[in-house]
Amino acid sequence: MPKTVDEIARATGFSITTVRFVINGQSEKHRIGASTRKLIEDYIAIHGYSLNHAARSLKLNRSDTIGLVVPDLANAFFARLMAALETHCRKRNLLLLTVSSHEDSELENRAVTTLLARGVDGLAIAPCQATTLSQLIKSRARKAIVMFDRDYGHSLFPTVVSDNFQGGLEMTRRMLRETDAACYFLCGDSTLPSIQERVRGFSMACEEKGLRGGDHLIRLDAENSTVAGRKMMHALIDALQGPPGAFMCSSLLVLEGALQQIKAQIGRIDRDILIATFDDHTMLDFLPNRVLSIRQNEAALASRVFERLVEPVSGGKNASASSTDVVPVELICRNL
């Protein structure tokens, strides 16, 4: 059974303070002799070491835990971001506690309340609602709180987002260069700030081409799902009396549903159709079509979120000061 600091001190005959310095890698700083360090390290190597997290948290007034609230861990983007953030936490001996809100404001409120009650040192949230939770406002002086992915304009908290506007602008520009066909945009849950920014980029690119802002090319649904993708594509095929020559989707889920509907309604997916989507996946490599996609930089997003979370913990400047970090995205082109 692993030993506590007290047990190691009694067994080796050294003080608790000396044992702690050795465990924390501070032997040279506190001029602890090599023989003393070796005795303690050898004992730990044989018997192990058990940290009393509860006692340590009480003494240091921190839990060494970070809370993460995301809409859906089944979403590849959020799963990759969580994995990157977990790597940062592990390097700093921090534990990441992750909860899904499932795009439900009530579940999100409950997740935030639970994580704060557990004493997390910081909290990162991809919010599904514009209203700032009262728990967050009360806790912001004591906790590092960072919003990411969706910028609802919370002036109280730092926010980290991808450059969705530029992604929408560049991808639409490339689509319009690649085809003379009308380019339709299928959008799921357009109430989200990230989707609104993608629509804004699409509309600006259409205006540059003299397409009346592109509003007539945009199809909307209240949900971000495969079902929404199927519904929007079904209506579009009915209106055009056939599949579109080019279309863009606001997410991979919407794209999946749109492709399912073309296959079900038309019988096949014409390889001449130009396809574009936000977020990237290696499965897109298997489509014979020309495919454009926007790849978000989850590693850079996670890195900046983590920096803003640990600044107060590390004694740096107060990260609760309002600011927005915009992380560039990358346009991926296949079969072009």
Helices and strands as residue ranges (DSSP letters): H 5-12, H 16-23, H 34-47, H 53-60, E 65-70, H 76-91, E 95-100, H 105-117, E 122-125, H 134-139, E 144-148, E 159-162, H 164-178, E 183-188, H 193-208, G 212-217, E 218-221, H 226-240, E 246-249, H 252-266, E 274-278, G 282-286, E 291-295, H 298-313, E 324-327, E 330-334
